Amino acid sequence: MKDKQLLSHKLTVRSLVAVVAATLVLLVLPASASAAPQPDGNGGGRIDGNNDGDSIVIDGGSGNGGGGTNGGGSSPIAAAPTLVTVTRYTFACPGNSYLVDPPINLSCEAAVQNCTVNVTDRLYLRWTTSIMSNEAVPPPGGGWSLDGALCLSPAVAEAPAPQPVVTLADFRRLPLPASQAAIQPAGGEALIRMRTNAYVDPVSTGQQTFDITLLGTPVRVRATPASYTWDYGDGSAPVTTTDPGAPYPDLTTWHEYSDPGEVAITLTTSYTGEYSVAGGPWIAIPGTAEVDSPPQPLRLLTSSNRLTG
């Protein structure tokens, strides 16, 4: 009986020693703070690296994206296009039409005199057509319909066709990758009242680039990880930081648990976005897109001294 108890004690000690050995590197570090809350923004956490292999087609619909992986395939990833209405104008004068190419668009006294509220306005015929959001706008000619007349400022009616705009909803529909959380000590176990290091795997923190099509126009979108939010699963407040953290010995994003049990660490990555229309300047997309990473289960253990023999 005594031999069985001794063997049981030895197995318990061996298991505890394995956890202590894995955690020892965290004990010998100089004192450092856990990831302190920082304001959202573009600073920190950015490791450049392009992923130019993705080519997708999206529309102007809304929806939350997330959980994608780095691409590289040659086939487009198509989102469901939506129906949009495109508008063009000609002076409300006899013979003017957008149904021919080039359109007939001559001014006349009727267009000048029939708008009395604002003397600078002109009377225009409105022509519309409906297309899917990933299609190119058709040229003048068949397919356009007359949709009434209205008074407009020439600056509005005769302005160049608007450029495609990537909205926050468009940005969130992209397959933005989830960052990979790394936990030290490895193996899914850690000791309470000792530092548990949680950081973002550097391989998964790079800038992402996507080629999309809006209204038939090529648009390039780039997404940059801007901040990371850690929920350590023990009821403590989530921590947001622009620092992705790092493995030992550069310990900057750690957490100390106080009670044994089972927890799951959850990482959320916030991306900022920019887009360029047909090779033009980069334009910021207001807001951010958040992507959750798979929870990382962790068993928290307590240590104590025991005599055997």
C-alpha positions as CSV (number, residue, x, y, z in Angstrom):
1,M,0.0,0.0,0.0
2,K,2.8,2.4,0.9
3,D,4.5,1.7,-2.5
4,K,1.3,2.6,-4.4
5,Q,1.0,5.9,-2.5
6,L,4.6,6.7,-3.2
7,L,4.2,6.0,-6.9
8,S,1.1,8.2,-7.0
9,H,3.0,11.0,-5.3
10,K,5.9,10.7,-7.7
11,L,3.6,10.9,-10.8
12,T,1.9,14.1,-9.3
13,V,5.3,15.7,-8.7
14,R,6.5,14.8,-12.3
15,S,3.4,16.4,-13.8
16,L,3.9,19.5,-11.7
17,V,7.6,19.7,-12.5
18,A,6.8,19.7,-16.2
19,V,4.5,22.7,-15.9
20,V,7.0,24.5,-13.6
21,A,9.8,23.9,-16.1
22,A,7.8,25.3,-19.0
23,T,6.9,28.3,-16.9
24,L,10.2,29.0,-15.3
25,V,11.4,31.2,-18.1
26,L,8.6,33.6,-17.2
27,L,9.7,33.8,-13.6
28,V,13.3,35.0,-14.3
29,L,12.2,37.9,-16.4
30,P,12.5,41.5,-15.1
31,A,9.2,42.9,-13.9
32,S,7.0,44.0,-16.8
33,A,3.4,45.1,-17.1
34,S,0.7,43.2,-18.8
35,A,-0.8,44.6,-21.9
36,A,-2.1,48.0,-20.8
37,P,-5.2,49.4,-22.5
38,Q,-4.3,51.8,-25.3
39,P,-6.5,53.9,-27.6
40,D,-7.4,52.4,-31.0
41,G,-5.3,53.7,-33.9
42,N,-2.8,52.9,-36.6
43,G,0.2,52.9,-34.4
44,G,2.1,49.7,-33.5
45,G,1.3,46.1,-34.3
46,R,2.1,46.5,-38.0
47,I,4.4,44.1,-39.9
48,D,4.5,44.9,-43.6
49,G,4.0,42.1,-46.1
50,N,1.7,42.0,-49.1
51,N,-0.7,39.2,-50.1
52,D,-1.2,40.1,-53.8
53,G,-2.6,36.7,-54.8
54,D,-6.2,37.4,-53.7
55,S,-8.6,38.7,-56.4
56,I,-12.2,39.0,-55.3
57,V,-15.4,40.7,-56.6
58,I,-17.6,42.4,-54.0
59,D,-20.6,44.7,-54.1
60,G,-22.0,47.5,-52.0
61,G,-24.0,45.3,-49.6
62,S,-23.5,45.1,-45.9
63,G,-22.4,42.3,-43.7
64,N,-19.7,41.3,-41.3
65,G,-16.6,39.6,-42.6
66,G,-14.0,37.7,-40.7
67,G,-12.1,34.5,-40.3
68,G,-10.5,34.4,-43.7
69,T,-7.1,33.1,-44.5
70,N,-4.3,34.3,-46.7
71,G,-5.2,33.6,-50.2
72,G,-3.2,33.1,-53.3
73,G,-5.7,31.3,-55.5
74,S,-6.3,32.5,-59.1
75,S,-10.1,32.1,-58.9
76,P,-12.1,35.2,-57.7
77,I,-14.1,34.9,-54.5
78,A,-17.5,36.3,-55.5
79,A,-19.8,38.0,-53.1
80,A,-23.5,38.2,-54.1
81,P,-23.9,41.4,-56.2
82,T,-26.7,43.8,-55.6
83,L,-28.9,45.8,-58.1
84,V,-27.9,49.5,-58.3
85,T,-29.4,52.4,-60.3
86,V,-27.1,54.6,-62.4
87,T,-28.1,58.2,-63.4
88,R,-27.1,60.5,-66.3
89,Y,-28.5,63.9,-67.4
90,T,-29.1,65.9,-70.6
91,F,-30.7,69.3,-71.0
92,A,-34.5,69.1,-71.2
93,C,-34.5,70.3,-74.8
94,P,-36.2,68.8,-77.9
95,G,-34.1,66.2,-79.6
96,N,-31.7,65.7,-76.7
97,S,-31.3,62.0,-75.8
98,Y,-29.0,59.6,-74.0
99,L,-30.2,56.7,-76.1
100,V,-27.6,57.4,-78.8
101,D,-23.8,57.3,-78.7
102,P,-22.6,60.0,-78.4
103,P,-25.6,61.5,-76.6
104,I,-27.3,64.6,-77.9
105,N,-27.0,67.3,-75.2
106,L,-27.7,70.8,-76.5
107,S,-28.9,73.7,-74.4
108,C,-32.1,75.7,-75.1
109,E,-34.1,78.6,-73.7
110,A,-36.6,76.2,-72.1
111,A,-33.9,74.6,-70.1
112,V,-32.8,78.0,-68.8
113,Q,-36.2,79.6,-68.2
114,N,-38.2,76.8,-66.6
115,C,-36.3,76.8,-63.3
116,T,-37.4,79.8,-61.3
117,V,-36.5,78.9,-57.7
118,N,-32.8,79.1,-58.3
119,V,-31.8,81.2,-61.4
120,T,-28.5,79.2,-61.8
121,D,-30.4,75.8,-62.1
122,R,-31.2,74.3,-65.4
123,L,-34.0,71.8,-66.4
124,Y,-32.5,68.4,-67.2
125,L,-33.9,65.1,-68.4
126,R,-32.9,62.2,-66.1
127,W,-31.8,58.9,-67.7
128,T,-31.4,55.8,-65.6
129,T,-30.3,52.2,-66.0
130,S,-30.0,49.3,-63.6
131,I,-27.0,47.1,-63.4
132,M,-25.4,44.6,-60.9
133,S,-22.9,46.3,-58.6
134,N,-20.0,44.3,-60.0
135,E,-20.8,45.2,-63.6
136,A,-19.3,48.1,-65.7
137,V,-21.6,51.1,-66.3
138,P,-22.9,50.8,-69.9
139,P,-22.1,53.6,-72.4
140,P,-24.9,55.8,-73.9
141,G,-27.4,53.9,-76.1
142,G,-29.8,51.1,-75.6
143,G,-30.7,50.1,-72.0
144,W,-31.1,53.7,-70.7
145,S,-34.6,54.9,-69.8
146,L,-36.1,58.4,-69.5
147,D,-37.0,59.0,-65.9
148,G,-38.6,62.5,-65.9
149,A,-37.2,66.0,-65.8
150,L,-35.9,68.1,-62.8
151,C,-34.1,71.3,-62.0
152,L,-30.5,70.9,-61.1
153,S,-27.3,72.9,-60.7
154,P,-25.1,72.3,-63.8
155,A,-22.2,71.5,-61.3
156,V,-24.2,68.5,-60.1
157,A,-25.8,67.4,-63.4
158,E,-22.7,67.7,-65.5
159,A,-20.1,66.5,-62.9
160,P,-17.9,63.6,-64.0
161,A,-19.2,60.1,-63.1
162,P,-18.5,59.4,-59.4
163,Q,-15.7,57.1,-58.6
164,P,-16.4,53.8,-56.8
165,V,-16.3,54.1,-53.0
166,V,-15.3,51.2,-50.7
167,T,-17.5,51.5,-47.7
168,L,-17.0,50.1,-44.2
169,A,-19.6,47.4,-45.1
170,D,-17.6,46.5,-48.2
171,F,-14.4,46.4,-46.1
172,R,-15.9,44.1,-43.5
173,R,-17.0,41.6,-46.3
174,L,-13.4,40.9,-47.3
175,P,-11.9,37.6,-46.1
176,L,-9.7,39.3,-43.5
177,P,-7.6,36.7,-41.8
178,A,-7.9,35.9,-38.1
179,S,-4.6,36.5,-36.2
180,Q,-3.1,33.4,-34.6
181,A,-2.8,33.6,-30.8
182,A,0.3,31.9,-29.2
183,I,0.4,31.0,-25.5
184,Q,3.4,30.4,-23.3
185,P,3.9,28.1,-21.6
186,A,2.9,25.8,-24.4
187,G,0.8,22.6,-23.9
188,G,-2.5,24.1,-22.8
189,E,-1.5,24.3,-19.1
190,A,-0.2,27.2,-16.9
191,L,0.3,27.9,-13.2
192,I,-1.8,30.5,-11.4
193,R,0.0,33.5,-9.8
194,M,2.6,33.3,-12.6
195,R,2.8,35.1,-15.9
196,T,1.1,33.6,-18.8
197,N,2.4,35.1,-22.1
198,A,-0.3,35.6,-24.8
199,Y,1.0,37.1,-28.1
200,V,0.2,37.3,-31.8
201,D,2.1,34.9,-34.0
202,P,4.2,37.3,-36.2
203,V,3.4,35.2,-39.3
204,S,-0.3,36.3,-39.0
205,T,0.2,40.0,-38.4
206,G,1.0,41.2,-41.9
207,Q,-0.8,43.8,-44.0
208,Q,-3.3,42.2,-46.4
209,T,-3.9,43.4,-50.0
210,F,-7.0,42.5,-52.1
211,D,-8.0,43.3,-55.7
212,I,-11.7,43.8,-56.1
213,T,-14.1,45.2,-58.7
214,L,-16.7,47.9,-58.0
215,L,-19.0,49.1,-60.8
216,G,-16.7,47.4,-63.3
217,T,-13.7,49.5,-62.0
218,P,-10.6,47.8,-60.5
219,V,-10.0,48.7,-56.9
220,R,-7.2,47.7,-54.6
221,V,-7.9,47.4,-50.9
222,R,-5.2,47.0,-48.2
223,A,-6.0,46.1,-44.6
224,T,-3.6,46.7,-41.7
225,P,-3.9,45.2,-38.2
226,A,-4.2,48.2,-36.0
227,S,-5.0,46.8,-32.5
228,Y,-5.5,43.6,-30.7
229,T,-8.1,42.8,-27.9
230,W,-7.4,40.0,-25.5
231,D,-10.1,38.4,-23.4
232,Y,-8.3,36.1,-20.9
233,G,-11.5,34.2,-20.0
234,D,-11.3,34.7,-16.2
235,G,-13.8,37.5,-15.9
236,S,-11.2,40.3,-16.0
237,A,-11.8,43.2,-18.4
238,P,-10.6,42.7,-22.0
239,V,-7.3,44.4,-22.8
240,T,-6.8,46.3,-26.1
241,T,-3.3,47.1,-27.3
242,T,-1.5,48.1,-30.5
243,D,1.4,45.8,-29.4
244,P,1.1,42.3,-30.9
245,G,3.4,41.0,-28.2
246,A,6.3,38.6,-28.7
247,P,7.6,35.3,-27.4
248,Y,10.2,35.1,-24.6
249,P,12.3,37.0,-23.8
250,D,10.5,40.0,-25.2
251,L,7.5,39.6,-22.9
252,T,5.1,42.6,-23.2
253,T,1.6,41.2,-23.3
254,W,1.2,38.8,-20.3
255,H,-1.6,38.0,-17.9
256,E,-1.6,36.5,-14.4
257,Y,-4.4,34.2,-13.3
258,S,-5.4,34.0,-9.6
259,D,-7.7,30.9,-9.5
260,P,-7.3,27.4,-10.9
261,G,-9.8,26.0,-13.5
262,E,-10.5,26.0,-17.2
263,V,-10.5,29.2,-19.3
264,A,-10.3,30.1,-23.0
265,I,-8.3,33.0,-24.3
266,T,-9.9,34.9,-27.1
267,L,-8.1,37.3,-29.5
268,T,-9.9,39.9,-31.6
269,T,-7.9,41.8,-34.3
270,S,-9.1,45.3,-35.5
271,Y,-8.1,46.2,-39.1
272,T,-8.0,49.6,-40.6
273,G,-8.4,49.9,-44.4
274,E,-7.5,52.0,-47.4
275,Y,-8.4,51.7,-51.1
276,S,-7.0,52.9,-54.4
277,V,-9.3,53.2,-57.5
278,A,-7.6,52.2,-60.8
279,G,-4.1,52.9,-59.4
280,G,-5.0,56.3,-57.9
281,P,-4.1,57.7,-54.4
282,W,-4.9,55.7,-51.3
283,I,-8.1,56.8,-49.5
284,A,-8.8,55.9,-45.9
285,I,-11.9,53.8,-45.1
286,P,-13.6,55.2,-42.0
287,G,-14.0,52.7,-39.1
288,T,-12.5,49.3,-38.5
289,A,-13.2,45.6,-39.2
290,E,-13.0,43.2,-36.3
291,V,-12.0,39.5,-36.7
292,D,-12.2,37.0,-33.9
293,S,-9.6,34.2,-33.6
294,P,-10.5,30.7,-32.4
295,P,-10.5,30.5,-28.6
296,Q,-7.4,29.0,-27.0
297,P,-8.3,26.6,-24.1
298,L,-6.1,26.8,-21.1
299,R,-6.0,24.7,-17.9
300,L,-4.9,26.6,-14.8
301,L,-3.1,24.7,-12.1
302,T,-2.0,25.4,-8.6
303,S,1.3,24.2,-7.1
304,S,2.0,23.0,-3.5
305,N,4.8,21.3,-1.6
306,R,4.2,17.6,-0.7
307,L,6.3,15.1,1.2
308,T,6.5,11.6,-0.1
309,G,7.9,8.4,1.4
